[in-house]
Amino acid sequence: MTRAFNFSAGPATLPESVLRQAQEEMLEWNGVGASIVEISHRSADFVAVAAKAEADLRTLIGIPDTHAVLFLGGGATTQQALLPLNLAAPGQRADYLVTGHWGKTAIKQARPYVDVNVVASGESGGFRDIPERAQWQLSTDAAYVHITANETIHGVEFRDAPDVGGVPLIADFSSSIASEPIDVSRYGVIYAGAQKNLGPVGITVVIIRRDLLERAGQPRADIFDYRSHAARDSMLNTPPTWNWYLLGLTVQWMLAQGGVEEFARRNAQKSALVYAAIDGSGGFYRNEVASAVRSRMNIPFVLPSAELDARFVAEAKAAGLLALKGHKAVGGIRASLYNAMPLEGAQALVAFMGDFQQRNG
Ligand SMILES: *Cc1c(COP(=O)(O)O)cnc(C)c1O
């Protein structure tokens, strides 16, 4: 068996040790005589796994007691609809910053419920930069301000939480959660689908300031109500138990590796290698994102022609470097370097880039 370096943007590469442990425990887990996927979510055995995953995630990210942590199904996109339902009155203003594809998705999901105000958009500049904070047209009466911490397709990342005054800041951290230390207290809500940096697809983490759970929001079913999920420890209905367990193993692995400080160091190192290869290629490889906001997680770049892009992807795959095709919205190449991508993966990519350029440049 050979495991290739997998640069997929999501679902993404997982630590081999996590997959091996899950494999070993698949048929019979923890002496219970059954697989963890075959037991009740309300059993003491599973409840302990769920609680440990939350405690470990709190330690890893530094989540204070002021914030509740929910483990939900439906992906990040579902949260983009639930957030306005839970946090805004019907038709109330809500502010959105658009720095790429996912900011637009967030607006699409929110529009039926709120009066969306786009405070600024990077679209006219091809999403190569984050509009300066001083230029944002914030509303005076917004229910919240929504940003995308890391734009997975366009490769644009905030380096710090922007100051939005007293209005709760909501951030989609799907593709950069736990990749470096952050100050959770600066956010009203942080949400993230797990499939990029936290584990498998099928479970989504919502970190929400507890006072926001008291907002009236809009008429909604109990199952769409964050308060109900919080009151029942995310077991209002059957949660995705297998995904929760795998997320727990992944978080344990990150803690054992040294936590977010260590991953910040590794992620800076990996991304710097790839950006240096791009910038040092004399224009053969191009990434036009402003250097101050270049993503450490997702690096999109293009070659001189679409033909070369396609050849690069195919030859890279043959060389054991998987899933480098860019998103269809932007084309080209995209290298995703999440926490579980080892330094050796980035080094192998850079070596391949040099070799490919020599043969095709
Ligand atoms: C992947 C991604 C999403 C979509 O997540 P789903 O789980 O497919 O709904 C949303 N936002 C960002 C930033 C992403 O990277």
The ligand as an ORCA input file, in Angstrom:
! r2SCAN-3c Opt
* xyz 0 1
  C     -15.757     23.819      2.350
  C     -16.244     25.152      2.799
  C     -17.611     25.421      2.987
  C     -18.694     24.420      2.661
  O     -18.748     23.419      3.566
  P     -19.882     22.273      3.473
  O     -19.536     21.430      4.637
  O     -19.710     21.589      2.144
  O     -21.206     22.926      3.598
  C     -17.970     26.658      3.478
  N     -17.047     27.600      3.747
  C     -15.729     27.383      3.557
  C     -14.754     28.470      3.873
  C     -15.287     26.160      3.076
  O     -13.985     25.948      2.887
*
